[in-house]
């Protein structure tokens, strides 16, 4: 069968159980799906359930099935780390062999000295912190002094927070672009992130929607680049543009809200094209996982699941879709950081066989390899296609 379009939906942070090396990352016991279902007393996910989600990892309320509507499995991360950039790069065929640097004790003096030399700004903070808590702690001092707040997390990020009335957003973006250019070699963090906020006091400070990410660019072509060069379209939504530095994308709809991203995805599917729709649903991670909001995490899973029939309605007979993740962010553990987990793999659409167990894939890049084989373009150096396993005769 000649496939025209593939949709890949990344449930950001929705892991499916600890990887064999989870202990190296402090993530023993993490399972974003199973633990959320257990703590909430069950989840109502009938659409992903019928695809085989309960066969991938035990989930209260989502029992395993002998017969599934489509194919299911889970993927192991070959790359080092548990970062969003790492996970998305590997999904599109790039293995990260050396973890991006992290700074649990803040950035070294030489980094901040160079930042001051290049930008003219002294900074506040310089530590690993929650993005909301550091505004309560240092927001008023920032407003008083005009110094930007620089902080990090357990992820490989250099974050700059500034009140929009103190440092205008365009100036904040300039600072971040300068930091991105500066942070190379041993200090090549995965992302520099602009974190604008507003409010009148520590109690009312809140981050605005004008966040912007400056990722490290992939060292070689991703599957996105390959598809574009072969004349196919790549439509992106969510924060895909941020994670790939707007490279390899025909058109983007940036959003930090799951349902807005899903709506953009199905709107893209109204168009007549050959290629990929790539969606990232970031609320699982950003809004709920990092804040250990188990109830919100579960509600967002149920909300997405309820929308799957609408996605199916938009799919043509020559389309199929994959539901995956990029890492875990188990909201039930003490940690508020990403967790080193398998990711779920669900494949559905009219061309896809039912009752297919894809097993444990050895790389997220099996997604890219399958896309590459489907569109008959160059496949990545890593990853094994499962196309022949899933297509109906």
KOLVEXLO-931460 format. One record per residue (C-alpha): residue number from 1; residue in three letters; chain; x, y, z. Coordinates in steps of 0.1 Angstrom, whole numbers. Layout:
N
resi:NUM; resn:ALA; chain:A; X:X; Y:Y; Z:Z
...
END
This chain:
393
resi:1; resn:UNK; chain:A; X:0; Y:0; Z:0
resi:2; resn:UNK; chain:A; X:12; Y:35; Z:-8
resi:3; resn:UNK; chain:A; X:12; Y:55; Z:24
resi:4; resn:UNK; chain:A; X:7; Y:93; Z:19
resi:5; resn:UNK; chain:A; X:9; Y:106; Z:55
resi:6; resn:UNK; chain:A; X:21; Y:96; Z:89
resi:7; resn:UNK; chain:A; X:12; Y:114; Z:122
resi:8; resn:UNK; chain:A; X:35; Y:111; Z:152
resi:9; resn:UNK; chain:A; X:21; Y:123; Z:185
resi:10; resn:UNK; chain:A; X:45; Y:126; Z:214
resi:11; resn:UNK; chain:A; X:29; Y:125; Z:248
resi:12; resn:UNK; chain:A; X:57; Y:144; Z:264
resi:13; resn:UNK; chain:A; X:69; Y:127; Z:296
resi:14; resn:UNK; chain:A; X:45; Y:98; Z:295
resi:15; resn:UNK; chain:A; X:69; Y:69; Z:302
resi:16; resn:UNK; chain:A; X:61; Y:32; Z:304
resi:17; resn:UNK; chain:A; X:84; Y:19; Z:331
resi:18; resn:UNK; chain:A; X:120; Y:22; Z:342
resi:19; resn:UNK; chain:A; X:148; Y:13; Z:318
resi:20; resn:UNK; chain:A; X:175; Y:-13; Z:327
resi:21; resn:UNK; chain:A; X:199; Y:16; Z:335
resi:22; resn:UNK; chain:A; X:174; Y:37; Z:355
resi:23; resn:UNK; chain:A; X:195; Y:33; Z:386
resi:24; resn:UNK; chain:A; X:223; Y:53; Z:369
resi:25; resn:UNK; chain:A; X:198; Y:82; Z:367
resi:26; resn:UNK; chain:A; X:182; Y:78; Z:402
resi:27; resn:UNK; chain:A; X:149; Y:66; Z:386
resi:28; resn:UNK; chain:A; X:144; Y:31; Z:400
resi:29; resn:UNK; chain:A; X:106; Y:25; Z:404
resi:30; resn:UNK; chain:A; X:96; Y:52; Z:379
resi:31; resn:UNK; chain:A; X:66; Y:43; Z:357
resi:32; resn:UNK; chain:A; X:46; Y:74; Z:346
resi:33; resn:UNK; chain:A; X:17; Y:54; Z:333
resi:34; resn:UNK; chain:A; X:14; Y:26; Z:358
resi:35; resn:UNK; chain:A; X:21; Y:46; Z:389
resi:36; resn:UNK; chain:A; X:-4; Y:73; Z:379
resi:37; resn:UNK; chain:A; X:-31; Y:47; Z:373
resi:38; resn:UNK; chain:A; X:-23; Y:31; Z:406
resi:39; resn:UNK; chain:A; X:-24; Y:63; Z:427
resi:40; resn:UNK; chain:A; X:-56; Y:75; Z:410
resi:41; resn:UNK; chain:A; X:-74; Y:41; Z:415
resi:42; resn:UNK; chain:A; X:-75; Y:36; Z:377
resi:43; resn:UNK; chain:A; X:-76; Y:55; Z:344
resi:44; resn:UNK; chain:A; X:-103; Y:56; Z:318
resi:45; resn:UNK; chain:A; X:-84; Y:52; Z:285
resi:46; resn:UNK; chain:A; X:-106; Y:31; Z:263
resi:47; resn:UNK; chain:A; X:-92; Y:41; Z:229
resi:48; resn:UNK; chain:A; X:-55; Y:36; Z:238
resi:49; resn:UNK; chain:A; X:-66; Y:6; Z:257
resi:50; resn:UNK; chain:A; X:-81; Y:-11; Z:226
resi:51; resn:UNK; chain:A; X:-48; Y:-4; Z:208
resi:52; resn:UNK; chain:A; X:-29; Y:-24; Z:235
resi:53; resn:UNK; chain:A; X:-17; Y:2; Z:260
resi:54; resn:UNK; chain:A; X:-25; Y:-21; Z:289
resi:55; resn:UNK; chain:A; X:-3; Y:-48; Z:272
resi:56; resn:UNK; chain:A; X:27; Y:-25; Z:273
resi:57; resn:UNK; chain:A; X:27; Y:-19; Z:311
resi:58; resn:UNK; chain:A; X:3; Y:-29; Z:338
resi:59; resn:UNK; chain:A; X:-23; Y:-2; Z:343
resi:60; resn:UNK; chain:A; X:-53; Y:-1; Z:367
resi:61; resn:UNK; chain:A; X:-84; Y:5; Z:346
resi:62; resn:UNK; chain:A; X:-66; Y:-4; Z:313
resi:63; resn:UNK; chain:A; X:-64; Y:-42; Z:312
resi:64; resn:UNK; chain:A; X:-43; Y:-61; Z:287
resi:65; resn:UNK; chain:A; X:-62; Y:-74; Z:256
resi:66; resn:UNK; chain:A; X:-58; Y:-105; Z:235
resi:67; resn:UNK; chain:A; X:-71; Y:-86; Z:205
resi:68; resn:UNK; chain:A; X:-59; Y:-51; Z:197
resi:69; resn:UNK; chain:A; X:-70; Y:-25; Z:172
resi:70; resn:UNK; chain:A; X:-36; Y:-18; Z:157
resi:71; resn:UNK; chain:A; X:0; Y:-25; Z:169
resi:72; resn:UNK; chain:A; X:17; Y:-19; Z:202
resi:73; resn:UNK; chain:A; X:51; Y:-22; Z:219
resi:74; resn:UNK; chain:A; X:76; Y:-1; Z:238
resi:75; resn:UNK; chain:A; X:109; Y:15; Z:229
resi:76; resn:UNK; chain:A; X:142; Y:16; Z:248
resi:77; resn:UNK; chain:A; X:163; Y:48; Z:247
resi:78; resn:UNK; chain:A; X:197; Y:41; Z:231
resi:79; resn:UNK; chain:A; X:209; Y:77; Z:238
resi:80; resn:UNK; chain:A; X:224; Y:88; Z:270
resi:81; resn:UNK; chain:A; X:202; Y:111; Z:291
resi:82; resn:UNK; chain:A; X:165; Y:117; Z:296
resi:83; resn:UNK; chain:A; X:160; Y:151; Z:281
resi:84; resn:UNK; chain:A; X:133; Y:163; Z:257
resi:85; resn:UNK; chain:A; X:159; Y:172; Z:230
resi:86; resn:UNK; chain:A; X:176; Y:138; Z:234
resi:87; resn:UNK; chain:A; X:143; Y:119; Z:231
resi:88; resn:UNK; chain:A; X:130; Y:138; Z:201
resi:89; resn:UNK; chain:A; X:163; Y:137; Z:183
resi:90; resn:UNK; chain:A; X:163; Y:99; Z:187
resi:91; resn:UNK; chain:A; X:127; Y:96; Z:176
resi:92; resn:UNK; chain:A; X:139; Y:113; Z:144
resi:93; resn:UNK; chain:A; X:171; Y:91; Z:140
resi:94; resn:UNK; chain:A; X:199; Y:109; Z:160
resi:95; resn:UNK; chain:A; X:216; Y:91; Z:188
resi:96; resn:UNK; chain:A; X:231; Y:112; Z:216
resi:97; resn:UNK; chain:A; X:262; Y:93; Z:228
resi:98; resn:UNK; chain:A; X:274; Y:118; Z:253
resi:99; resn:UNK; chain:A; X:248; Y:132; Z:277
resi:100; resn:UNK; chain:A; X:243; Y:170; Z:276
resi:101; resn:UNK; chain:A; X:259; Y:187; Z:306
resi:102; resn:UNK; chain:A; X:239; Y:194; Z:337
resi:103; resn:UNK; chain:A; X:246; Y:218; Z:365
resi:104; resn:UNK; chain:A; X:230; Y:207; Z:398
resi:105; resn:UNK; chain:A; X:251; Y:232; Z:417
resi:106; resn:UNK; chain:A; X:247; Y:261; Z:392
resi:107; resn:UNK; chain:A; X:269; Y:272; Z:363
resi:108; resn:UNK; chain:A; X:307; Y:277; Z:368
resi:109; resn:UNK; chain:A; X:321; Y:312; Z:373
resi:110; resn:UNK; chain:A; X:337; Y:313; Z:338
resi:111; resn:UNK; chain:A; X:303; Y:307; Z:322
resi:112; resn:UNK; chain:A; X:286; Y:336; Z:340
resi:113; resn:UNK; chain:A; X:316; Y:359; Z:335
resi:114; resn:UNK; chain:A; X:315; Y:353; Z:298
resi:115; resn:UNK; chain:A; X:277; Y:359; Z:298
resi:116; resn:UNK; chain:A; X:282; Y:392; Z:316
resi:117; resn:UNK; chain:A; X:310; Y:402; Z:291
resi:118; resn:UNK; chain:A; X:288; Y:394; Z:261
resi:119; resn:UNK; chain:A; X:255; Y:409; Z:274
resi:120; resn:UNK; chain:A; X:265; Y:435; Z:300
resi:121; resn:UNK; chain:A; X:242; Y:419; Z:325
resi:122; resn:UNK; chain:A; X:249; Y:406; Z:360
resi:123; resn:UNK; chain:A; X:226; Y:378; Z:371
resi:124; resn:UNK; chain:A; X:206; Y:365; Z:400
resi:125; resn:UNK; chain:A; X:201; Y:329; Z:410
resi:126; resn:UNK; chain:A; X:225; Y:306; Z:393
resi:127; resn:UNK; chain:A; X:212; Y:274; Z:408
resi:128; resn:UNK; chain:A; X:189; Y:245; Z:400
resi:129; resn:UNK; chain:A; X:154; Y:255; Z:409
resi:130; resn:UNK; chain:A; X:117; Y:252; Z:402
resi:131; resn:UNK; chain:A; X:107; Y:278; Z:376
resi:132; resn:UNK; chain:A; X:77; Y:289; Z:397
resi:133; resn:UNK; chain:A; X:95; Y:289; Z:431
resi:134; resn:UNK; chain:A; X:125; Y:309; Z:418
resi:135; resn:UNK; chain:A; X:101; Y:337; Z:408
resi:136; resn:UNK; chain:A; X:87; Y:338; Z:444
resi:137; resn:UNK; chain:A; X:123; Y:339; Z:457
resi:138; resn:UNK; chain:A; X:140; Y:363; Z:434
resi:139; resn:UNK; chain:A; X:113; Y:380; Z:413
resi:140; resn:UNK; chain:A; X:111; Y:411; Z:434
resi:141; resn:UNK; chain:A; X:148; Y:415; Z:436
resi:142; resn:UNK; chain:A; X:149; Y:412; Z:398
resi:143; resn:UNK; chain:A; X:123; Y:439; Z:394
resi:144; resn:UNK; chain:A; X:143; Y:462; Z:418
resi:145; resn:UNK; chain:A; X:177; Y:456; Z:403
resi:146; resn:UNK; chain:A; X:170; Y:448; Z:366
resi:147; resn:UNK; chain:A; X:193; Y:417; Z:368
resi:148; resn:UNK; chain:A; X:179; Y:387; Z:349
resi:149; resn:UNK; chain:A; X:174; Y:354; Z:368
resi:150; resn:UNK; chain:A; X:196; Y:326; Z:355
resi:151; resn:UNK; chain:A; X:188; Y:291; Z:367
resi:152; resn:UNK; chain:A; X:188; Y:255; Z:356
resi:153; resn:UNK; chain:A; X:171; Y:222; Z:366
resi:154; resn:UNK; chain:A; X:180; Y:185; Z:365
resi:155; resn:UNK; chain:A; X:178; Y:188; Z:327
resi:156; resn:UNK; chain:A; X:205; Y:203; Z:305
resi:157; resn:UNK; chain:A; X:191; Y:238; Z:304
resi:158; resn:UNK; chain:A; X:203; Y:274; Z:308
resi:159; resn:UNK; chain:A; X:171; Y:293; Z:317
resi:160; resn:UNK; chain:A; X:167; Y:331; Z:319
resi:161; resn:UNK; chain:A; X:137; Y:346; Z:336
resi:162; resn:UNK; chain:A; X:128; Y:382; Z:333
resi:163; resn:UNK; chain:A; X:97; Y:404; Z:340
resi:164; resn:UNK; chain:A; X:83; Y:417; Z:307
resi:165; resn:UNK; chain:A; X:81; Y:452; Z:321
resi:166; resn:UNK; chain:A; X:118; Y:451; Z:333
resi:167; resn:UNK; chain:A; X:135; Y:434; Z:304
resi:168; resn:UNK; chain:A; X:113; Y:435; Z:273
resi:169; resn:UNK; chain:A; X:107; Y:401; Z:256
resi:170; resn:UNK; chain:A; X:128; Y:409; Z:225
resi:171; resn:UNK; chain:A; X:157; Y:418; Z:248
resi:172; resn:UNK; chain:A; X:153; Y:386; Z:267
resi:173; resn:UNK; chain:A; X:153; Y:367; Z:234
resi:174; resn:UNK; chain:A; X:186; Y:385; Z:225
resi:175; resn:UNK; chain:A; X:201; Y:374; Z:258
resi:176; resn:UNK; chain:A; X:191; Y:338; Z:252
resi:177; resn:UNK; chain:A; X:204; Y:339; Z:216
resi:178; resn:UNK; chain:A; X:237; Y:352; Z:229
resi:179; resn:UNK; chain:A; X:238; Y:325; Z:256
resi:180; resn:UNK; chain:A; X:230; Y:298; Z:230
resi:181; resn:UNK; chain:A; X:259; Y:310; Z:208
resi:182; resn:UNK; chain:A; X:282; Y:311; Z:239
resi:183; resn:UNK; chain:A; X:273; Y:276; Z:253
resi:184; resn:UNK; chain:A; X:294; Y:253; Z:232
resi:185; resn:UNK; chain:A; X:319; Y:225; Z:237
resi:186; resn:UNK; chain:A; X:319; Y:212; Z:273
resi:187; resn:UNK; chain:A; X:290; Y:236; Z:281
resi:188; resn:UNK; chain:A; X:268; Y:228; Z:251
resi:189; resn:UNK; chain:A; X:235; Y:225; Z:270
resi:190; resn:UNK; chain:A; X:206; Y:209; Z:253
resi:191; resn:UNK; chain:A; X:185; Y:241; Z:255
resi:192; resn:UNK; chain:A; X:186; Y:277; Z:264
resi:193; resn:UNK; chain:A; X:151; Y:288; Z:275
resi:194; resn:UNK; chain:A; X:136; Y:323; Z:277
resi:195; resn:UNK; chain:A; X:112; Y:325; Z:306
resi:196; resn:UNK; chain:A; X:93; Y:358; Z:305
resi:197; resn:UNK; chain:A; X:69; Y:365; Z:334
resi:198; resn:UNK; chain:A; X:46; Y:392; Z:347
resi:199; resn:UNK; chain:A; X:28; Y:402; Z:379
resi:200; resn:UNK; chain:A; X:31; Y:427; Z:407
resi:201; resn:UNK; chain:A; X:46; Y:407; Z:436
resi:202; resn:UNK; chain:A; X:60; Y:373; Z:447
resi:203; resn:UNK; chain:A; X:25; Y:361; Z:452
resi:204; resn:UNK; chain:A; X:13; Y:371; Z:417
resi:205; resn:UNK; chain:A; X:43; Y:365; Z:395
resi:206; resn:UNK; chain:A; X:34; Y:341; Z:367
resi:207; resn:UNK; chain:A; X:52; Y:329; Z:336
resi:208; resn:UNK; chain:A; X:37; Y:342; Z:303
resi:209; resn:UNK; chain:A; X:31; Y:323; Z:270
resi:210; resn:UNK; chain:A; X:61; Y:339; Z:253
resi:211; resn:UNK; chain:A; X:86; Y:313; Z:264
resi:212; resn:UNK; chain:A; X:111; Y:305; Z:237
resi:213; resn:UNK; chain:A; X:136; Y:276; Z:234
resi:214; resn:UNK; chain:A; X:170; Y:277; Z:218
resi:215; resn:UNK; chain:A; X:180; Y:241; Z:213
resi:216; resn:UNK; chain:A; X:214; Y:227; Z:203
resi:217; resn:UNK; chain:A; X:210; Y:218; Z:167
resi:218; resn:UNK; chain:A; X:213; Y:182; Z:156
resi:219; resn:UNK; chain:A; X:248; Y:174; Z:143
resi:220; resn:UNK; chain:A; X:234; Y:157; Z:112
resi:221; resn:UNK; chain:A; X:202; Y:156; Z:93
resi:222; resn:UNK; chain:A; X:172; Y:143; Z:112
resi:223; resn:UNK; chain:A; X:143; Y:125; Z:95
resi:224; resn:UNK; chain:A; X:126; Y:159; Z:93
resi:225; resn:UNK; chain:A; X:155; Y:173; Z:71
resi:226; resn:UNK; chain:A; X:155; Y:141; Z:50
resi:227; resn:UNK; chain:A; X:118; Y:143; Z:43
resi:228; resn:UNK; chain:A; X:120; Y:180; Z:33
resi:229; resn:UNK; chain:A; X:149; Y:174; Z:10
resi:230; resn:UNK; chain:A; X:130; Y:145; Z:-7
resi:231; resn:UNK; chain:A; X:101; Y:169; Z:-15
resi:232; resn:UNK; chain:A; X:77; Y:158; Z:13
resi:233; resn:UNK; chain:A; X:60; Y:181; Z:38
resi:234; resn:UNK; chain:A; X:66; Y:183; Z:75
resi:235; resn:UNK; chain:A; X:40; Y:199; Z:96
resi:236; resn:UNK; chain:A; X:48; Y:205; Z:133
resi:237; resn:UNK; chain:A; X:28; Y:215; Z:164
resi:238; resn:UNK; chain:A; X:34; Y:219; Z:201
resi:239; resn:UNK; chain:A; X:71; Y:226; Z:208
resi:240; resn:UNK; chain:A; X:86; Y:206; Z:179
resi:241; resn:UNK; chain:A; X:98; Y:238; Z:164
resi:242; resn:UNK; chain:A; X:117; Y:247; Z:196
resi:243; resn:UNK; chain:A; X:133; Y:213; Z:200
resi:244; resn:UNK; chain:A; X:146; Y:212; Z:164
resi:245; resn:UNK; chain:A; X:155; Y:249; Z:161
resi:246; resn:UNK; chain:A; X:128; Y:253; Z:134
resi:247; resn:UNK; chain:A; X:149; Y:231; Z:111
resi:248; resn:UNK; chain:A; X:133; Y:205; Z:88
resi:249; resn:UNK; chain:A; X:98; Y:220; Z:92
resi:250; resn:UNK; chain:A; X:75; Y:232; Z:64
resi:251; resn:UNK; chain:A; X:50; Y:248; Z:86
resi:252; resn:UNK; chain:A; X:46; Y:251; Z:124
resi:253; resn:UNK; chain:A; X:19; Y:259; Z:149
resi:254; resn:UNK; chain:A; X:36; Y:265; Z:182
resi:255; resn:UNK; chain:A; X:16; Y:258; Z:214
resi:256; resn:UNK; chain:A; X:21; Y:248; Z:250
resi:257; resn:UNK; chain:A; X:-15; Y:235; Z:253
resi:258; resn:UNK; chain:A; X:-23; Y:199; Z:245
resi:259; resn:UNK; chain:A; X:-57; Y:204; Z:229
resi:260; resn:UNK; chain:A; X:-45; Y:234; Z:209
resi:261; resn:UNK; chain:A; X:-17; Y:213; Z:195
resi:262; resn:UNK; chain:A; X:-41; Y:184; Z:188
resi:263; resn:UNK; chain:A; X:-65; Y:207; Z:170
resi:264; resn:UNK; chain:A; X:-36; Y:221; Z:149
resi:265; resn:UNK; chain:A; X:-26; Y:185; Z:140
resi:266; resn:UNK; chain:A; X:-60; Y:176; Z:128
resi:267; resn:UNK; chain:A; X:-63; Y:209; Z:109
resi:268; resn:UNK; chain:A; X:-30; Y:200; Z:91
resi:269; resn:UNK; chain:A; X:-45; Y:167; Z:82
resi:270; resn:UNK; chain:A; X:-73; Y:185; Z:63
resi:271; resn:UNK; chain:A; X:-47; Y:195; Z:37
resi:272; resn:UNK; chain:A; X:-37; Y:173; Z:8
resi:273; resn:UNK; chain:A; X:0; Y:165; Z:11
resi:274; resn:UNK; chain:A; X:25; Y:137; Z:14
resi:275; resn:UNK; chain:A; X:47; Y:136; Z:45
resi:276; resn:UNK; chain:A; X:47; Y:139; Z:83
resi:277; resn:UNK; chain:A; X:26; Y:156; Z:109
resi:278; resn:UNK; chain:A; X:47; Y:158; Z:141
resi:279; resn:UNK; chain:A; X:29; Y:168; Z:173
resi:280; resn:UNK; chain:A; X:43; Y:174; Z:208
resi:281; resn:UNK; chain:A; X:18; Y:175; Z:237
resi:282; resn:UNK; chain:A; X:38; Y:192; Z:265
resi:283; resn:UNK; chain:A; X:13; Y:197; Z:293
resi:284; resn:UNK; chain:A; X:19; Y:162; Z:307
resi:285; resn:UNK; chain:A; X:55; Y:172; Z:313
resi:286; resn:UNK; chain:A; X:55; Y:210; Z:318
resi:287; resn:UNK; chain:A; X:23; Y:216; Z:338
resi:288; resn:UNK; chain:A; X:17; Y:183; Z:357
resi:289; resn:UNK; chain:A; X:47; Y:160; Z:357
resi:290; resn:UNK; chain:A; X:73; Y:185; Z:369
resi:291; resn:UNK; chain:A; X:48; Y:197; Z:396
resi:292; resn:UNK; chain:A; X:39; Y:161; Z:408
resi:293; resn:UNK; chain:A; X:3; Y:168; Z:399
resi:294; resn:UNK; chain:A; X:-9; Y:132; Z:396
resi:295; resn:UNK; chain:A; X:-46; Y:141; Z:392
resi:296; resn:UNK; chain:A; X:-38; Y:166; Z:364
resi:297; resn:UNK; chain:A; X:-15; Y:142; Z:347
resi:298; resn:UNK; chain:A; X:-42; Y:116; Z:347
resi:299; resn:UNK; chain:A; X:-69; Y:140; Z:335
resi:300; resn:UNK; chain:A; X:-48; Y:150; Z:305
resi:301; resn:UNK; chain:A; X:-43; Y:114; Z:296
resi:302; resn:UNK; chain:A; X:-80; Y:108; Z:296
resi:303; resn:UNK; chain:A; X:-86; Y:141; Z:277
resi:304; resn:UNK; chain:A; X:-62; Y:130; Z:249
resi:305; resn:UNK; chain:A; X:-77; Y:95; Z:248
resi:306; resn:UNK; chain:A; X:-112; Y:109; Z:243
resi:307; resn:UNK; chain:A; X:-100; Y:128; Z:213
resi:308; resn:UNK; chain:A; X:-85; Y:98; Z:194
resi:309; resn:UNK; chain:A; X:-118; Y:91; Z:175
resi:310; resn:UNK; chain:A; X:-116; Y:126; Z:161
resi:311; resn:UNK; chain:A; X:-81; Y:120; Z:150
resi:312; resn:UNK; chain:A; X:-92; Y:87; Z:133
resi:313; resn:UNK; chain:A; X:-120; Y:106; Z:115
resi:314; resn:UNK; chain:A; X:-94; Y:130; Z:100
resi:315; resn:UNK; chain:A; X:-72; Y:101; Z:88
resi:316; resn:UNK; chain:A; X:-75; Y:88; Z:52
resi:317; resn:UNK; chain:A; X:-71; Y:52; Z:41
resi:318; resn:UNK; chain:A; X:-35; Y:60; Z:32
resi:319; resn:UNK; chain:A; X:-26; Y:74; Z:66
resi:320; resn:UNK; chain:A; X:-14; Y:59; Z:98
resi:321; resn:UNK; chain:A; X:-4; Y:74; Z:132
resi:322; resn:UNK; chain:A; X:20; Y:66; Z:160
resi:323; resn:UNK; chain:A; X:16; Y:75; Z:197
resi:324; resn:UNK; chain:A; X:50; Y:77; Z:215
resi:325; resn:UNK; chain:A; X:68; Y:97; Z:242
resi:326; resn:UNK; chain:A; X:102; Y:112; Z:247
resi:327; resn:UNK; chain:A; X:110; Y:102; Z:283
resi:328; resn:UNK; chain:A; X:92; Y:98; Z:316
resi:329; resn:UNK; chain:A; X:83; Y:124; Z:342
resi:330; resn:UNK; chain:A; X:66; Y:102; Z:368
resi:331; resn:UNK; chain:A; X:44; Y:125; Z:389
resi:332; resn:UNK; chain:A; X:41; Y:100; Z:417
resi:333; resn:UNK; chain:A; X:77; Y:100; Z:428
resi:334; resn:UNK; chain:A; X:95; Y:124; Z:451
resi:335; resn:UNK; chain:A; X:115; Y:137; Z:421
resi:336; resn:UNK; chain:A; X:100; Y:165; Z:399
resi:337; resn:UNK; chain:A; X:125; Y:157; Z:371
resi:338; resn:UNK; chain:A; X:124; Y:136; Z:340
resi:339; resn:UNK; chain:A; X:126; Y:99; Z:345
resi:340; resn:UNK; chain:A; X:146; Y:73; Z:325
resi:341; resn:UNK; chain:A; X:118; Y:51; Z:311
resi:342; resn:UNK; chain:A; X:107; Y:31; Z:282
resi:343; resn:UNK; chain:A; X:82; Y:49; Z:260
resi:344; resn:UNK; chain:A; X:49; Y:35; Z:247
resi:345; resn:UNK; chain:A; X:45; Y:28; Z:210
resi:346; resn:UNK; chain:A; X:9; Y:26; Z:196
resi:347; resn:UNK; chain:A; X:3; Y:24; Z:158
resi:348; resn:UNK; chain:A; X:-31; Y:28; Z:143
resi:349; resn:UNK; chain:A; X:-50; Y:36; Z:111
resi:350; resn:UNK; chain:A; X:-68; Y:17; Z:83
resi:351; resn:UNK; chain:A; X:-36; Y:3; Z:68
resi:352; resn:UNK; chain:A; X:-24; Y:-11; Z:101
resi:353; resn:UNK; chain:A; X:-29; Y:-48; Z:110
resi:354; resn:UNK; chain:A; X:-46; Y:-56; Z:143
resi:355; resn:UNK; chain:A; X:-32; Y:-77; Z:171
resi:356; resn:UNK; chain:A; X:4; Y:-69; Z:164
resi:357; resn:UNK; chain:A; X:29; Y:-71; Z:193
resi:358; resn:UNK; chain:A; X:60; Y:-51; Z:183
resi:359; resn:UNK; chain:A; X:77; Y:-61; Z:215
resi:360; resn:UNK; chain:A; X:106; Y:-41; Z:230
resi:361; resn:UNK; chain:A; X:123; Y:-20; Z:204
resi:362; resn:UNK; chain:A; X:159; Y:-12; Z:210
resi:363; resn:UNK; chain:A; X:158; Y:24; Z:200
resi:364; resn:UNK; chain:A; X:133; Y:53; Z:197
resi:365; resn:UNK; chain:A; X:149; Y:57; Z:163
resi:366; resn:UNK; chain:A; X:128; Y:27; Z:151
resi:367; resn:UNK; chain:A; X:101; Y:54; Z:145
resi:368; resn:UNK; chain:A; X:124; Y:73; Z:121
resi:369; resn:UNK; chain:A; X:135; Y:41; Z:104
resi:370; resn:UNK; chain:A; X:98; Y:32; Z:98
resi:371; resn:UNK; chain:A; X:91; Y:67; Z:85
resi:372; resn:UNK; chain:A; X:121; Y:65; Z:62
resi:373; resn:UNK; chain:A; X:111; Y:31; Z:48
resi:374; resn:UNK; chain:A; X:75; Y:42; Z:43
resi:375; resn:UNK; chain:A; X:85; Y:72; Z:22
resi:376; resn:UNK; chain:A; X:115; Y:55; Z:5
resi:377; resn:UNK; chain:A; X:141; Y:80; Z:17
resi:378; resn:UNK; chain:A; X:174; Y:75; Z:34
resi:379; resn:UNK; chain:A; X:170; Y:58; Z:67
resi:380; resn:UNK; chain:A; X:190; Y:68; Z:99
resi:381; resn:UNK; chain:A; X:222; Y:51; Z:110
resi:382; resn:UNK; chain:A; X:203; Y:37; Z:140
resi:383; resn:UNK; chain:A; X:169; Y:22; Z:143
resi:384; resn:UNK; chain:A; X:151; Y:-8; Z:127
resi:385; resn:UNK; chain:A; X:119; Y:-3; Z:107
resi:386; resn:UNK; chain:A; X:88; Y:-22; Z:117
resi:387; resn:UNK; chain:A; X:69; Y:-13; Z:86
resi:388; resn:UNK; chain:A; X:66; Y:-48; Z:73
resi:389; resn:UNK; chain:A; X:52; Y:-60; Z:106
resi:390; resn:UNK; chain:A; X:23; Y:-35; Z:107
resi:391; resn:UNK; chain:A; X:10; Y:-30; Z:72
resi:392; resn:UNK; chain:A; X:-20; Y:-50; Z:60
resi:393; resn:UNK; chain:A; X:-16; Y:-70; Z:29
END
